[in-house]
């Protein structure tokens, strides 16, 4: 169950940078801020649950890895962030590192 909590925490980790991005415009400032805070709290709670059974270093690296890779993809798909082979390779290395941590557990 701890690994499900951790994956859920990582997926929720994507929500708060998106909320902060939304908060940059006056029309969605308060909605984006509230969204960021809610996602931070929910993600942190699930991380806390996961860390009861998963070592802190492993949990934190996987949590941030899922959040970073997911936010990268959201940035490209929704916000038109720039893409390049090197950027995709960097994210692939993050995903490979996360997979290695899971397999080595």
Chimera marker file (.cmm) of the C-alpha trace (Angstrom):
<marker_set name="trace">
<marker id="1" x="0.000" y="0.000" z="0.000" r="1" g="1" b="0" radius="0.5"/>
<marker id="2" x="2.910" y="2.347" z="0.705" r="1" g="1" b="0" radius="0.5"/>
<marker id="3" x="3.938" y="2.314" z="-2.959" r="1" g="1" b="0" radius="0.5"/>
<marker id="4" x="0.417" y="3.304" z="-4.012" r="1" g="1" b="0" radius="0.5"/>
<marker id="5" x="0.539" y="6.180" z="-1.544" r="1" g="1" b="0" radius="0.5"/>
<marker id="6" x="3.892" y="7.212" z="-2.980" r="1" g="1" b="0" radius="0.5"/>
<marker id="7" x="2.733" y="7.127" z="-6.591" r="1" g="1" b="0" radius="0.5"/>
<marker id="8" x="-0.377" y="9.078" z="-5.610" r="1" g="1" b="0" radius="0.5"/>
<marker id="9" x="1.771" y="11.620" z="-3.777" r="1" g="1" b="0" radius="0.5"/>
<marker id="10" x="3.994" y="11.983" z="-6.837" r="1" g="1" b="0" radius="0.5"/>
<marker id="11" x="1.023" y="12.523" z="-9.134" r="1" g="1" b="0" radius="0.5"/>
<marker id="12" x="-0.451" y="15.104" z="-6.753" r="1" g="1" b="0" radius="0.5"/>
<marker id="13" x="2.974" y="16.779" z="-6.690" r="1" g="1" b="0" radius="0.5"/>
<marker id="14" x="2.288" y="17.824" z="-10.287" r="1" g="1" b="0" radius="0.5"/>
<marker id="15" x="-0.709" y="19.890" z="-9.184" r="1" g="1" b="0" radius="0.5"/>
<marker id="16" x="0.957" y="22.531" z="-7.099" r="1" g="1" b="0" radius="0.5"/>
<marker id="17" x="3.354" y="23.933" z="-9.737" r="1" g="1" b="0" radius="0.5"/>
<marker id="18" x="0.379" y="24.054" z="-12.104" r="1" g="1" b="0" radius="0.5"/>
<marker id="19" x="-1.568" y="25.960" z="-9.454" r="1" g="1" b="0" radius="0.5"/>
<marker id="20" x="1.321" y="28.405" z="-9.040" r="1" g="1" b="0" radius="0.5"/>
<marker id="21" x="1.422" y="28.881" z="-12.821" r="1" g="1" b="0" radius="0.5"/>
<marker id="22" x="-2.316" y="29.588" z="-12.802" r="1" g="1" b="0" radius="0.5"/>
<marker id="23" x="-1.816" y="32.080" z="-9.957" r="1" g="1" b="0" radius="0.5"/>
<marker id="24" x="0.362" y="34.246" z="-12.211" r="1" g="1" b="0" radius="0.5"/>
<marker id="25" x="-2.671" y="35.744" z="-13.941" r="1" g="1" b="0" radius="0.5"/>
<marker id="26" x="-5.137" y="38.001" z="-12.145" r="1" g="1" b="0" radius="0.5"/>
<marker id="27" x="-8.180" y="36.023" z="-13.354" r="1" g="1" b="0" radius="0.5"/>
<marker id="28" x="-7.059" y="32.784" z="-11.727" r="1" g="1" b="0" radius="0.5"/>
<marker id="29" x="-4.815" y="34.123" z="-8.940" r="1" g="1" b="0" radius="0.5"/>
<marker id="30" x="-6.896" y="32.906" z="-5.997" r="1" g="1" b="0" radius="0.5"/>
<marker id="31" x="-8.019" y="29.691" z="-7.656" r="1" g="1" b="0" radius="0.5"/>
<marker id="32" x="-4.453" y="28.840" z="-8.592" r="1" g="1" b="0" radius="0.5"/>
<marker id="33" x="-3.143" y="29.664" z="-5.129" r="1" g="1" b="0" radius="0.5"/>
<marker id="34" x="-5.839" y="27.556" z="-3.455" r="1" g="1" b="0" radius="0.5"/>
<marker id="35" x="-5.138" y="24.731" z="-5.876" r="1" g="1" b="0" radius="0.5"/>
<marker id="36" x="-1.396" y="24.870" z="-5.139" r="1" g="1" b="0" radius="0.5"/>
<marker id="37" x="-1.947" y="24.772" z="-1.380" r="1" g="1" b="0" radius="0.5"/>
<marker id="38" x="-4.467" y="21.906" z="-1.625" r="1" g="1" b="0" radius="0.5"/>
<marker id="39" x="-2.191" y="19.828" z="-3.836" r="1" g="1" b="0" radius="0.5"/>
<marker id="40" x="0.804" y="20.503" z="-1.563" r="1" g="1" b="0" radius="0.5"/>
<marker id="41" x="-1.132" y="19.351" z="1.486" r="1" g="1" b="0" radius="0.5"/>
<marker id="42" x="-2.563" y="16.243" z="-0.172" r="1" g="1" b="0" radius="0.5"/>
<marker id="43" x="0.766" y="15.284" z="-1.725" r="1" g="1" b="0" radius="0.5"/>
<marker id="44" x="2.606" y="15.796" z="1.544" r="1" g="1" b="0" radius="0.5"/>
<marker id="45" x="0.072" y="13.718" z="3.454" r="1" g="1" b="0" radius="0.5"/>
<marker id="46" x="0.392" y="10.786" z="1.054" r="1" g="1" b="0" radius="0.5"/>
<marker id="47" x="4.194" y="11.085" z="1.205" r="1" g="1" b="0" radius="0.5"/>
<marker id="48" x="3.959" y="10.959" z="4.985" r="1" g="1" b="0" radius="0.5"/>
<marker id="49" x="1.885" y="7.778" z="4.763" r="1" g="1" b="0" radius="0.5"/>
<marker id="50" x="4.320" y="6.208" z="2.282" r="1" g="1" b="0" radius="0.5"/>
<marker id="51" x="7.340" y="6.961" z="4.464" r="1" g="1" b="0" radius="0.5"/>
<marker id="52" x="6.023" y="4.687" z="7.186" r="1" g="1" b="0" radius="0.5"/>
<marker id="53" x="7.212" y="1.732" z="5.072" r="1" g="1" b="0" radius="0.5"/>
<marker id="54" x="9.567" y="3.184" z="2.440" r="1" g="1" b="0" radius="0.5"/>
<marker id="55" x="12.979" y="4.656" z="3.339" r="1" g="1" b="0" radius="0.5"/>
<marker id="56" x="12.932" y="8.456" z="3.367" r="1" g="1" b="0" radius="0.5"/>
<marker id="57" x="15.590" y="8.904" z="0.673" r="1" g="1" b="0" radius="0.5"/>
<marker id="58" x="13.896" y="6.496" z="-1.698" r="1" g="1" b="0" radius="0.5"/>
<marker id="59" x="10.460" y="7.967" z="-1.056" r="1" g="1" b="0" radius="0.5"/>
<marker id="60" x="11.628" y="11.543" z="-1.519" r="1" g="1" b="0" radius="0.5"/>
<marker id="61" x="13.544" y="10.815" z="-4.725" r="1" g="1" b="0" radius="0.5"/>
<marker id="62" x="10.616" y="8.968" z="-6.273" r="1" g="1" b="0" radius="0.5"/>
<marker id="63" x="8.124" y="11.605" z="-5.122" r="1" g="1" b="0" radius="0.5"/>
<marker id="64" x="10.100" y="14.450" z="-6.647" r="1" g="1" b="0" radius="0.5"/>
<marker id="65" x="10.956" y="12.410" z="-9.754" r="1" g="1" b="0" radius="0.5"/>
<marker id="66" x="7.304" y="11.714" z="-10.539" r="1" g="1" b="0" radius="0.5"/>
<marker id="67" x="6.464" y="15.355" z="-9.847" r="1" g="1" b="0" radius="0.5"/>
<marker id="68" x="9.303" y="16.690" z="-11.997" r="1" g="1" b="0" radius="0.5"/>
<marker id="69" x="8.650" y="14.418" z="-14.973" r="1" g="1" b="0" radius="0.5"/>
<marker id="70" x="4.899" y="14.975" z="-14.760" r="1" g="1" b="0" radius="0.5"/>
<marker id="71" x="5.226" y="18.736" z="-14.482" r="1" g="1" b="0" radius="0.5"/>
<marker id="72" x="7.603" y="18.695" z="-17.453" r="1" g="1" b="0" radius="0.5"/>
<marker id="73" x="4.959" y="16.907" z="-19.546" r="1" g="1" b="0" radius="0.5"/>
<marker id="74" x="2.146" y="19.221" z="-18.392" r="1" g="1" b="0" radius="0.5"/>
<marker id="75" x="4.314" y="22.209" z="-19.256" r="1" g="1" b="0" radius="0.5"/>
<marker id="76" x="4.794" y="20.930" z="-22.788" r="1" g="1" b="0" radius="0.5"/>
<marker id="77" x="1.210" y="19.798" z="-23.373" r="1" g="1" b="0" radius="0.5"/>
<marker id="78" x="-0.657" y="22.697" z="-21.748" r="1" g="1" b="0" radius="0.5"/>
<marker id="79" x="1.709" y="25.651" z="-21.511" r="1" g="1" b="0" radius="0.5"/>
<marker id="80" x="3.730" y="25.210" z="-24.689" r="1" g="1" b="0" radius="0.5"/>
<marker id="81" x="7.063" y="24.860" z="-22.909" r="1" g="1" b="0" radius="0.5"/>
<marker id="82" x="10.002" y="24.319" z="-25.273" r="1" g="1" b="0" radius="0.5"/>
<marker id="83" x="11.041" y="20.806" z="-26.230" r="1" g="1" b="0" radius="0.5"/>
<marker id="84" x="14.271" y="19.319" z="-27.437" r="1" g="1" b="0" radius="0.5"/>
<marker id="85" x="15.876" y="15.923" z="-27.581" r="1" g="1" b="0" radius="0.5"/>
<marker id="86" x="18.169" y="16.902" z="-24.712" r="1" g="1" b="0" radius="0.5"/>
<marker id="87" x="15.213" y="17.911" z="-22.496" r="1" g="1" b="0" radius="0.5"/>
<marker id="88" x="13.446" y="14.627" z="-23.191" r="1" g="1" b="0" radius="0.5"/>
<marker id="89" x="16.673" y="12.744" z="-22.483" r="1" g="1" b="0" radius="0.5"/>
<marker id="90" x="16.970" y="14.530" z="-19.146" r="1" g="1" b="0" radius="0.5"/>
<marker id="91" x="13.459" y="13.505" z="-18.150" r="1" g="1" b="0" radius="0.5"/>
<marker id="92" x="14.154" y="9.954" z="-19.337" r="1" g="1" b="0" radius="0.5"/>
<marker id="93" x="17.138" y="9.875" z="-16.973" r="1" g="1" b="0" radius="0.5"/>
<marker id="94" x="14.897" y="11.003" z="-14.103" r="1" g="1" b="0" radius="0.5"/>
<marker id="95" x="12.397" y="8.257" z="-14.916" r="1" g="1" b="0" radius="0.5"/>
<marker id="96" x="15.208" y="5.705" z="-15.176" r="1" g="1" b="0" radius="0.5"/>
<marker id="97" x="16.509" y="6.772" z="-11.776" r="1" g="1" b="0" radius="0.5"/>
<marker id="98" x="13.051" y="6.458" z="-10.226" r="1" g="1" b="0" radius="0.5"/>
<marker id="99" x="12.610" y="2.997" z="-11.757" r="1" g="1" b="0" radius="0.5"/>
<marker id="100" x="16.022" y="1.934" z="-10.465" r="1" g="1" b="0" radius="0.5"/>
<marker id="101" x="15.149" y="3.061" z="-6.943" r="1" g="1" b="0" radius="0.5"/>
<marker id="102" x="11.908" y="1.062" z="-7.069" r="1" g="1" b="0" radius="0.5"/>
<marker id="103" x="13.615" y="-2.048" z="-8.437" r="1" g="1" b="0" radius="0.5"/>
<marker id="104" x="16.465" y="-1.811" z="-5.921" r="1" g="1" b="0" radius="0.5"/>
<marker id="105" x="14.070" y="-1.604" z="-2.950" r="1" g="1" b="0" radius="0.5"/>
<link id1="1" id2="2" r="1" g="1" b="0" radius="0.2"/>
<link id1="2" id2="3" r="1" g="1" b="0" radius="0.2"/>
<link id1="3" id2="4" r="1" g="1" b="0" radius="0.2"/>
<link id1="4" id2="5" r="1" g="1" b="0" radius="0.2"/>
<link id1="5" id2="6" r="1" g="1" b="0" radius="0.2"/>
<link id1="6" id2="7" r="1" g="1" b="0" radius="0.2"/>
<link id1="7" id2="8" r="1" g="1" b="0" radius="0.2"/>
<link id1="8" id2="9" r="1" g="1" b="0" radius="0.2"/>
<link id1="9" id2="10" r="1" g="1" b="0" radius="0.2"/>
<link id1="10" id2="11" r="1" g="1" b="0" radius="0.2"/>
<link id1="11" id2="12" r="1" g="1" b="0" radius="0.2"/>
<link id1="12" id2="13" r="1" g="1" b="0" radius="0.2"/>
<link id1="13" id2="14" r="1" g="1" b="0" radius="0.2"/>
<link id1="14" id2="15" r="1" g="1" b="0" radius="0.2"/>
<link id1="15" id2="16" r="1" g="1" b="0" radius="0.2"/>
<link id1="16" id2="17" r="1" g="1" b="0" radius="0.2"/>
<link id1="17" id2="18" r="1" g="1" b="0" radius="0.2"/>
<link id1="18" id2="19" r="1" g="1" b="0" radius="0.2"/>
<link id1="19" id2="20" r="1" g="1" b="0" radius="0.2"/>
<link id1="20" id2="21" r="1" g="1" b="0" radius="0.2"/>
<link id1="21" id2="22" r="1" g="1" b="0" radius="0.2"/>
<link id1="22" id2="23" r="1" g="1" b="0" radius="0.2"/>
<link id1="23" id2="24" r="1" g="1" b="0" radius="0.2"/>
<link id1="24" id2="25" r="1" g="1" b="0" radius="0.2"/>
<link id1="25" id2="26" r="1" g="1" b="0" radius="0.2"/>
<link id1="26" id2="27" r="1" g="1" b="0" radius="0.2"/>
<link id1="27" id2="28" r="1" g="1" b="0" radius="0.2"/>
<link id1="28" id2="29" r="1" g="1" b="0" radius="0.2"/>
<link id1="29" id2="30" r="1" g="1" b="0" radius="0.2"/>
<link id1="30" id2="31" r="1" g="1" b="0" radius="0.2"/>
<link id1="31" id2="32" r="1" g="1" b="0" radius="0.2"/>
<link id1="32" id2="33" r="1" g="1" b="0" radius="0.2"/>
<link id1="33" id2="34" r="1" g="1" b="0" radius="0.2"/>
<link id1="34" id2="35" r="1" g="1" b="0" radius="0.2"/>
<link id1="35" id2="36" r="1" g="1" b="0" radius="0.2"/>
<link id1="36" id2="37" r="1" g="1" b="0" radius="0.2"/>
<link id1="37" id2="38" r="1" g="1" b="0" radius="0.2"/>
<link id1="38" id2="39" r="1" g="1" b="0" radius="0.2"/>
<link id1="39" id2="40" r="1" g="1" b="0" radius="0.2"/>
<link id1="40" id2="41" r="1" g="1" b="0" radius="0.2"/>
<link id1="41" id2="42" r="1" g="1" b="0" radius="0.2"/>
<link id1="42" id2="43" r="1" g="1" b="0" radius="0.2"/>
<link id1="43" id2="44" r="1" g="1" b="0" radius="0.2"/>
<link id1="44" id2="45" r="1" g="1" b="0" radius="0.2"/>
<link id1="45" id2="46" r="1" g="1" b="0" radius="0.2"/>
<link id1="46" id2="47" r="1" g="1" b="0" radius="0.2"/>
<link id1="47" id2="48" r="1" g="1" b="0" radius="0.2"/>
<link id1="48" id2="49" r="1" g="1" b="0" radius="0.2"/>
<link id1="49" id2="50" r="1" g="1" b="0" radius="0.2"/>
<link id1="50" id2="51" r="1" g="1" b="0" radius="0.2"/>
<link id1="51" id2="52" r="1" g="1" b="0" radius="0.2"/>
<link id1="52" id2="53" r="1" g="1" b="0" radius="0.2"/>
<link id1="53" id2="54" r="1" g="1" b="0" radius="0.2"/>
<link id1="54" id2="55" r="1" g="1" b="0" radius="0.2"/>
<link id1="55" id2="56" r="1" g="1" b="0" radius="0.2"/>
<link id1="56" id2="57" r="1" g="1" b="0" radius="0.2"/>
<link id1="57" id2="58" r="1" g="1" b="0" radius="0.2"/>
<link id1="58" id2="59" r="1" g="1" b="0" radius="0.2"/>
<link id1="59" id2="60" r="1" g="1" b="0" radius="0.2"/>
<link id1="60" id2="61" r="1" g="1" b="0" radius="0.2"/>
<link id1="61" id2="62" r="1" g="1" b="0" radius="0.2"/>
<link id1="62" id2="63" r="1" g="1" b="0" radius="0.2"/>
<link id1="63" id2="64" r="1" g="1" b="0" radius="0.2"/>
<link id1="64" id2="65" r="1" g="1" b="0" radius="0.2"/>
<link id1="65" id2="66" r="1" g="1" b="0" radius="0.2"/>
<link id1="66" id2="67" r="1" g="1" b="0" radius="0.2"/>
<link id1="67" id2="68" r="1" g="1" b="0" radius="0.2"/>
<link id1="68" id2="69" r="1" g="1" b="0" radius="0.2"/>
<link id1="69" id2="70" r="1" g="1" b="0" radius="0.2"/>
<link id1="70" id2="71" r="1" g="1" b="0" radius="0.2"/>
<link id1="71" id2="72" r="1" g="1" b="0" radius="0.2"/>
<link id1="72" id2="73" r="1" g="1" b="0" radius="0.2"/>
<link id1="73" id2="74" r="1" g="1" b="0" radius="0.2"/>
<link id1="74" id2="75" r="1" g="1" b="0" radius="0.2"/>
<link id1="75" id2="76" r="1" g="1" b="0" radius="0.2"/>
<link id1="76" id2="77" r="1" g="1" b="0" radius="0.2"/>
<link id1="77" id2="78" r="1" g="1" b="0" radius="0.2"/>
<link id1="78" id2="79" r="1" g="1" b="0" radius="0.2"/>
<link id1="79" id2="80" r="1" g="1" b="0" radius="0.2"/>
<link id1="80" id2="81" r="1" g="1" b="0" radius="0.2"/>
<link id1="81" id2="82" r="1" g="1" b="0" radius="0.2"/>
<link id1="82" id2="83" r="1" g="1" b="0" radius="0.2"/>
<link id1="83" id2="84" r="1" g="1" b="0" radius="0.2"/>
<link id1="84" id2="85" r="1" g="1" b="0" radius="0.2"/>
<link id1="85" id2="86" r="1" g="1" b="0" radius="0.2"/>
<link id1="86" id2="87" r="1" g="1" b="0" radius="0.2"/>
<link id1="87" id2="88" r="1" g="1" b="0" radius="0.2"/>
<link id1="88" id2="89" r="1" g="1" b="0" radius="0.2"/>
<link id1="89" id2="90" r="1" g="1" b="0" radius="0.2"/>
<link id1="90" id2="91" r="1" g="1" b="0" radius="0.2"/>
<link id1="91" id2="92" r="1" g="1" b="0" radius="0.2"/>
<link id1="92" id2="93" r="1" g="1" b="0" radius="0.2"/>
<link id1="93" id2="94" r="1" g="1" b="0" radius="0.2"/>
<link id1="94" id2="95" r="1" g="1" b="0" radius="0.2"/>
<link id1="95" id2="96" r="1" g="1" b="0" radius="0.2"/>
<link id1="96" id2="97" r="1" g="1" b="0" radius="0.2"/>
<link id1="97" id2="98" r="1" g="1" b="0" radius="0.2"/>
<link id1="98" id2="99" r="1" g="1" b="0" radius="0.2"/>
<link id1="99" id2="100" r="1" g="1" b="0" radius="0.2"/>
<link id1="100" id2="101" r="1" g="1" b="0" radius="0.2"/>
<link id1="101" id2="102" r="1" g="1" b="0" radius="0.2"/>
<link id1="102" id2="103" r="1" g="1" b="0" radius="0.2"/>
<link id1="103" id2="104" r="1" g="1" b="0" radius="0.2"/>
<link id1="104" id2="105" r="1" g="1" b="0" radius="0.2"/>
</marker_set>
